[in-house]
Amino acid sequence: MRITRPSIALGAFLIAAFIALAGCAGGAARLSTVGSAVDDSAYGGARAAAPEPAASAGAAQPTSAPAPADSSGNAVNLVDDAKIVRTGSIDLQVKDVATAIQTARDGIRAMGGYIGASQTSTVDDRPVATITYRIPVDRWEDALDLLRGLSGQTTKIVNEQTQAVEVTGTVIDLQARIRNLQASEIALQGIASKAARVSDILEVQAQLTNVRGEIEQLSGQLKDLNDRAAFATLTASFETPVVAVQVAAKGWEPARVVDEATASLVDILQALTTAGIWFAIVWVPILAGLGLIGLVVGLILRRLGVIGRGRTPTGDMPATT
């Protein structure tokens, strides 16, 4: 099939017409965008700065999505430097609790950390201490090595646990939400400055109060998260080892045995004394009374002839002729 020059010209004309139509459509879209921007500026930015769309847009706005690179480099640094919250616990047996606590305190302070909480008690006549340390996250392993040795004070590591949770995504999300709320706050302030009616001003002020409260709440969460990511939390317990001789000695105490035996003897003597008192006061009069009554009854029966000397029993009487 031969392609003639008129066919080539017709094809070129159609392509040029298609490109022209596309250009017109793009120009119309740009004109529409410019027109809407002009309308919004003419109305004081009320439509573009409405609080509900700004708050509900969330991550759809360009400021809410983390850009791969920023003019100041903040976004790139945040992605590269992962936020990790480290926590852990370690249970130690040491030679001397007071010396071990002082050695650990001096070492943690030298690393730039500090003591967050502490508790000391006595269990079975042995001192026990629980200390919570806040340590710079880049000195986490150094702190663990310090507690494992304590300049020879540590005799045994009873238990050791560590956890690491990455919170980079949470930090980015909180920062984006705070930026959106700050943008909404600025827009509401602009609307409040141009409002004429008192009711409109009061309504905008109420919305500003809610937005400011959310910003403060999220800022507090972000600050706490950054603090926990910057300083790891390590809880250490110190105690002295249990000596077998001490355990065996606890099973037998002579003083306690003597005390228990003396108490048992006193209980027995008290019981015998109590029984004697009861017998002398209660049973002796009762027995004496019963004996007296029996004697009187016997005398009466003797006088009546029921009981007499030489009386032959009925079964032994001789038979009469």
TILOVEX-135775 format. One line per field, with one value per residue (C-alpha): residue number from 1; residue in one letter; x, y, z. Coordinates in nm, 4 decimals, m for minus. Each point is the difference from the previous one (the first is absolute). Layout:
REM residues N
num	[NUM  ...]
residuo	[A  ...]
c1	[X  ...]
c2	[Y  ...]
c3	[Z  ...]
REM end
This chain:
REM residues 321
num	[1  2  3  4  5  6  7  8  9  10  11  12  13  14  15  16  17  18  19  20  21  22  23  24  25  26  27  28  29  30  31  32  33  34  35  36  37  38  39  40  41  42  43  44  45  46  47  48  49  50  51  52  53  54  55  56  57  58  59  60  61  62  63  64  65  66  67  68  69  70  71  72  73  74  75  76  77  78  79  80  81  82  83  84  85  86  87  88  89  90  91  92  93  94  95  96  97  98  99  100  101  102  103  104  105  106  107  108  109  110  111  112  113  114  115  116  117  118  119  120  121  122  123  124  125  126  127  128  129  130  131  132  133  134  135  136  137  138  139  140  141  142  143  144  145  146  147  148  149  150  151  152  153  154  155  156  157  158  159  160  161  162  163  164  165  166  167  168  169  170  171  172  173  174  175  176  177  178  179  180  181  182  183  184  185  186  187  188  189  190  191  192  193  194  195  196  197  198  199  200  201  202  203  204  205  206  207  208  209  210  211  212  213  214  215  216  217  218  219  220  221  222  223  224  225  226  227  228  229  230  231  232  233  234  235  236  237  238  239  240  241  242  243  244  245  246  247  248  249  250  251  252  253  254  255  256  257  258  259  260  261  262  263  264  265  266  267  268  269  270  271  272  273  274  275  276  277  278  279  280  281  282  283  284  285  286  287  288  289  290  291  292  293  294  295  296  297  298  299  300  301  302  303  304  305  306  307  308  309  310  311  312  313  314  315  316  317  318  319  320  321]
residuo	[M  R  I  T  R  P  S  I  A  L  G  A  F  L  I  A  A  F  I  A  L  A  G  C  A  G  G  A  A  R  L  S  T  V  G  S  A  V  D  D  S  A  Y  G  G  A  R  A  A  A  P  E  P  A  A  S  A  G  A  A  Q  P  T  S  A  P  A  P  A  D  S  S  G  N  A  V  N  L  V  D  D  A  K  I  V  R  T  G  S  I  D  L  Q  V  K  D  V  A  T  A  I  Q  T  A  R  D  G  I  R  A  M  G  G  Y  I  G  A  S  Q  T  S  T  V  D  D  R  P  V  A  T  I  T  Y  R  I  P  V  D  R  W  E  D  A  L  D  L  L  R  G  L  S  G  Q  T  T  K  I  V  N  E  Q  T  Q  A  V  E  V  T  G  T  V  I  D  L  Q  A  R  I  R  N  L  Q  A  S  E  I  A  L  Q  G  I  A  S  K  A  A  R  V  S  D  I  L  E  V  Q  A  Q  L  T  N  V  R  G  E  I  E  Q  L  S  G  Q  L  K  D  L  N  D  R  A  A  F  A  T  L  T  A  S  F  E  T  P  V  V  A  V  Q  V  A  A  K  G  W  E  P  A  R  V  V  D  E  A  T  A  S  L  V  D  I  L  Q  A  L  T  T  A  G  I  W  F  A  I  V  W  V  P  I  L  A  G  L  G  L  I  G  L  V  V  G  L  I  L  R  R  L  G  V  I  G  R  G  R  T  P  T  G  D  M  P  A  T  T]
c1	[0.0000  0.1459  m0.0160  m0.0566  0.1018  m0.3588  m0.0421  0.3132  m0.1192  m0.3408  0.1628  0.2225  m0.3026  m0.1928  0.2951  0.0390  m0.3733  0.0148  0.2935  m0.1817  m0.3126  0.2089  0.1681  m0.3365  m0.1273  0.3103  m0.0360  m0.3645  0.0949  0.2666  m0.2456  m0.2520  0.2612  0.1048  m0.3627  m0.0738  0.3111  m0.1124  m0.3483  0.1446  0.2234  m0.2932  m0.1991  0.2827  0.1123  m0.3116  m0.0530  0.3618  0.0480  m0.3122  0.0968  m0.1823  0.1670  0.3403  m0.0408  m0.1560  0.2482  0.2626  0.2792  m0.1542  0.1531  0.3546  0.1186  m0.1290  0.1841  0.3696  0.1996  0.3115  0.2007  m0.0606  0.1630  0.1433  0.0574  m0.2270  m0.2070  0.3043  0.1663  m0.3183  m0.0227  0.3702  0.0182  m0.2494  m0.1731  0.0368  m0.1304  0.2254  m0.0989  0.1462  0.0545  0.2898  0.0122  0.3426  0.1579  0.2804  0.2521  m0.1220  m0.3219  0.1041  0.3331  m0.1628  m0.2657  0.2638  0.2158  m0.2984  m0.1140  0.3407  0.0313  m0.3478  0.0564  0.3296  m0.1912  m0.2422  m0.2836  m0.1849  m0.2061  m0.3733  m0.1218  0.1393  m0.1269  0.1855  m0.1330  0.1088  m0.1023  0.0995  0.2553  0.1594  m0.0007  m0.1725  m0.0018  m0.1823  0.1277  m0.1419  0.2575  m0.0601  0.2888  0.0818  m0.1045  0.3447  0.1543  m0.2426  0.2525  0.2583  m0.2492  m0.0735  0.3730  0.0429  m0.2699  0.1230  0.3348  m0.0233  0.3753  m0.0171  m0.3035  m0.2353  0.0202  m0.2911  m0.2464  m0.3282  m0.2152  0.0376  m0.2691  0.0067  m0.2620  0.0226  m0.3043  0.0317  m0.2302  0.1174  m0.3398  m0.1803  0.2279  m0.0575  m0.3759  m0.0091  0.2066  m0.2290  m0.3130  0.1493  0.0864  m0.3545  m0.1499  0.2353  m0.1073  m0.3640  0.0765  0.1529  m0.2995  m0.2456  0.1902  m0.0314  m0.3745  m0.0393  0.1804  m0.2441  m0.3217  m0.2534  m0.2667  0.0554  m0.1514  0.2465  0.2905  m0.1124  m0.0399  0.3451  0.1512  m0.1554  0.1492  0.3357  m0.0124  m0.0634  0.2785  0.2444  m0.0884  0.0670  0.3310  0.1120  m0.1068  0.1827  0.3039  0.0147  m0.0174  0.2730  0.2231  m0.0441  0.0706  0.3141  0.1159  m0.0469  0.1774  0.2911  0.0422  m0.0363  m0.1466  0.1892  m0.1187  0.2646  m0.0450  0.2848  0.0140  0.2607  0.0160  m0.1634  0.2619  m0.0800  0.1265  m0.2406  m0.2865  0.0903  0.0393  m0.3489  m0.1422  0.1248  0.0219  0.0896  m0.1555  m0.3265  0.0031  0.0593  m0.2758  m0.2438  0.0902  m0.0437  m0.3328  m0.1134  0.1039  m0.1867  m0.3074  0.0142  0.0433  m0.2830  m0.2231  0.0823  m0.0510  m0.3297  m0.1154  0.1012  m0.1886  m0.3095  0.0233  0.0464  m0.2709  m0.2592  0.0429  0.1018  m0.3189  m0.2099  0.1588  m0.0271  m0.3662  m0.0666  0.1811  m0.2024  m0.3258  0.0973  0.0824  m0.3357  m0.1902  0.1882  m0.0854  m0.3657  m0.0183  0.1706  m0.2539  m0.2865  0.1358  0.0541  0.3642  0.1110  0.2693  m0.0442  m0.2987  m0.0148  m0.0597  m0.3408  0.1442  0.1810  m0.2993  m0.0685  m0.3162  m0.2837  m0.1589]
c2	[0.0000  0.3371  0.2987  0.3242  0.3451  0.1187  m0.2848  0.1067  0.3592  m0.1047  m0.2026  0.2877  0.2319  m0.2375  m0.0298  0.3802  0.0397  m0.2540  0.1816  0.3320  m0.1381  m0.1405  0.3348  0.1759  m0.2426  0.0555  0.3740  m0.0205  m0.2024  0.2540  0.2824  m0.1799  m0.0456  0.3638  0.1090  m0.2015  0.1406  0.3541  m0.0706  m0.1357  0.3033  0.2296  m0.1582  0.0274  m0.3636  m0.1275  m0.2967  m0.1103  0.0420  m0.1743  m0.1951  m0.3216  m0.0693  0.0906  m0.2374  m0.2805  0.0195  m0.1542  m0.1567  0.1070  0.3478  0.0498  0.1085  m0.3154  m0.2546  m0.0431  0.1281  m0.1907  0.3200  0.3355  0.3370  m0.0237  m0.3745  m0.0842  m0.2638  m0.1839  m0.0031  m0.1300  m0.2923  m0.0821  0.0290  m0.2600  0.0731  m0.3060  m0.0294  m0.2320  m0.1503  m0.2800  m0.1545  m0.1811  m0.1874  m0.0181  m0.1703  0.2150  m0.0174  0.3161  0.1772  0.3501  m0.0138  m0.1393  0.2753  0.2722  m0.1494  m0.0281  0.3557  0.1506  m0.1962  0.0941  0.3674  m0.0073  m0.1220  0.2937  m0.1963  0.0448  m0.1913  0.0037  m0.1915  m0.2071  m0.2313  m0.1800  m0.2617  m0.2906  m0.3565  m0.2780  0.2314  0.0703  0.3440  0.0155  0.3054  0.0747  0.2954  0.1350  0.1717  0.2331  m0.0439  0.1731  m0.2430  0.0019  m0.1188  m0.2901  m0.2788  0.1823  0.0175  m0.3734  m0.0793  0.2235  m0.1786  m0.3437  0.0696  0.2897  m0.0119  m0.3556  0.0560  m0.2103  m0.3686  m0.1326  0.1219  m0.1583  0.1372  0.2427  0.1210  0.2727  0.1328  0.2372  0.1559  0.2239  0.3040  0.1912  m0.0316  0.1231  0.3044  0.0881  m0.0380  0.2233  0.2684  m0.0042  0.0268  0.2894  0.1850  m0.0476  0.1297  0.2993  0.0816  m0.0225  0.2269  0.2656  m0.0165  0.0327  0.2984  0.1667  m0.0670  0.1338  0.3228  0.0664  m0.1160  0.2767  m0.1681  m0.0912  m0.3473  m0.0744  0.1148  m0.2183  m0.3025  0.0477  0.0485  m0.3275  m0.1823  0.1678  m0.1236  m0.3578  0.0153  0.1473  m0.2748  m0.2722  0.1629  0.0078  m0.3604  m0.1288  0.2137  m0.1593  m0.3474  0.0875  0.1418  m0.3088  m0.2313  0.1916  m0.0068  m0.3768  m0.0465  0.2210  m0.1560  m0.3738  m0.1421  m0.2713  m0.1462  m0.1764  m0.1932  m0.0639  m0.2638  m0.2066  m0.3766  m0.2350  m0.1962  m0.3681  0.0236  0.2856  m0.2026  m0.2995  0.2231  0.1382  m0.3509  m0.0278  0.2762  m0.1102  0.3045  m0.0582  m0.3711  0.0846  0.2572  m0.2473  m0.2732  0.2429  0.1091  m0.3651  m0.0688  0.3065  m0.1150  m0.3470  0.1425  0.2429  m0.2858  m0.2128  0.2937  0.0805  m0.3621  m0.0015  0.3218  m0.1346  m0.3284  0.1781  0.2572  m0.1918  m0.3736  m0.0338  0.1654  m0.2008  m0.3303  0.0908  0.0833  m0.3240  m0.1975  0.1702  m0.0693  m0.3649  m0.0309  0.1479  m0.2280  m0.3023  0.0888  0.0461  m0.3326  m0.1712  0.1423  m0.1116  m0.3528  m0.0108  m0.0478  m0.1825  m0.2202  m0.3787  0.0209  m0.3095  0.0569  m0.1095  m0.2677  m0.1717  m0.0276  m0.3596  m0.1654  m0.0203  m0.3328]
c3	[0.0000  m0.1044  0.2372  m0.1924  0.1031  0.0606  0.2519  0.1826  0.0071  0.1309  0.2816  0.1011  0.0060  0.2284  0.2433  0.0111  0.0649  0.2882  0.1614  m0.0333  0.1657  0.2882  0.0469  0.0098  0.2627  0.2176  m0.0366  0.1015  0.3068  0.0944  m0.0533  0.2219  0.2726  m0.0207  0.0051  0.3129  0.1650  m0.0890  0.1365  0.3226  0.0422  m0.0765  0.2808  0.2471  m0.0431  0.1760  m0.2279  m0.0112  0.3736  0.1290  0.3141  m0.0830  m0.3382  0.1411  0.2920  m0.2018  m0.2871  0.2245  m0.1971  m0.3339  0.0314  m0.1258  0.3448  0.1716  m0.2159  0.0825  m0.2945  m0.1001  0.0239  0.1627  m0.0482  0.3497  m0.0185  0.2981  m0.1781  m0.1321  0.3434  0.1647  m0.2404  0.0236  0.3799  0.1210  0.3300  0.2259  0.3551  0.2012  0.3351  0.2071  0.3432  0.1648  0.3332  0.1640  0.2973  0.1403  0.2805  0.1716  m0.0955  0.1117  m0.1841  m0.3150  m0.0013  0.0336  m0.2759  m0.2365  0.0792  m0.0731  m0.3258  m0.1268  0.0791  m0.1872  m0.3073  0.0215  0.1611  0.3268  0.2572  m0.0731  0.3063  0.2872  0.2739  0.2807  0.2425  0.2200  m0.0836  0.2452  0.1644  m0.3409  m0.1685  m0.3383  m0.2301  m0.3270  m0.2065  m0.3278  m0.2225  m0.2959  m0.2436  m0.3318  m0.2699  m0.1617  0.3306  0.0516  m0.0487  0.2130  0.2865  m0.0243  0.0033  0.3040  0.2015  m0.1030  0.1635  0.2484  0.0568  0.1314  0.2221  m0.2141  0.0924  m0.2059  m0.2640  0.1068  m0.2834  m0.2921  m0.2418  m0.2679  m0.2417  m0.2986  m0.1701  m0.3069  0.0144  m0.3087  m0.1702  0.3094  0.0241  m0.3673  0.0393  0.3089  m0.1719  m0.3055  0.2147  0.1942  m0.3247  m0.1306  0.3219  m0.0012  m0.3561  0.1081  0.2950  m0.2273  m0.2339  0.2891  0.1341  m0.3420  m0.0061  0.3547  m0.0896  m0.2866  0.1687  0.0618  0.2133  0.3624  m0.0498  m0.2787  0.2150  0.2899  m0.2259  m0.1505  0.3452  0.1164  m0.2966  0.0663  0.3591  m0.1130  m0.2582  0.2521  0.2503  m0.2562  m0.0943  0.3640  0.0559  m0.3074  0.0808  0.3454  m0.1494  m0.2511  0.2741  0.2176  m0.2938  m0.0958  0.3612  0.0282  m0.3321  0.1082  0.3473  0.0498  0.3217  0.1871  0.3326  0.2108  0.3246  0.2434  0.2731  0.1816  m0.0591  0.2517  0.2007  0.0686  0.3593  0.0643  m0.1410  0.2218  0.3061  m0.0542  0.0515  0.3602  0.2579  0.3568  0.1608  m0.1796  0.0951  0.3683  m0.0143  m0.1568  0.2569  0.2876  m0.1386  m0.0263  0.3629  0.1173  m0.1933  0.1640  0.3511  m0.0625  m0.1149  0.3100  0.2317  m0.1643  0.0371  0.3696  0.0622  m0.1711  0.1971  0.3325  m0.0509  m0.2011  0.0295  0.3684  0.1301  m0.2461  0.1049  0.3710  m0.0429  m0.1828  0.2742  0.2735  m0.1791  m0.0429  0.3721  0.1067  m0.2375  0.1396  0.3600  m0.0852  m0.1769  0.2971  0.2456  m0.2177  0.0077  m0.3659  0.0663  0.3159  0.1362  m0.0152  m0.2338  m0.2144  m0.3597  m0.1323  m0.2204  0.2937  0.2477  0.1240  m0.1177  0.2584  0.1006]
REM end
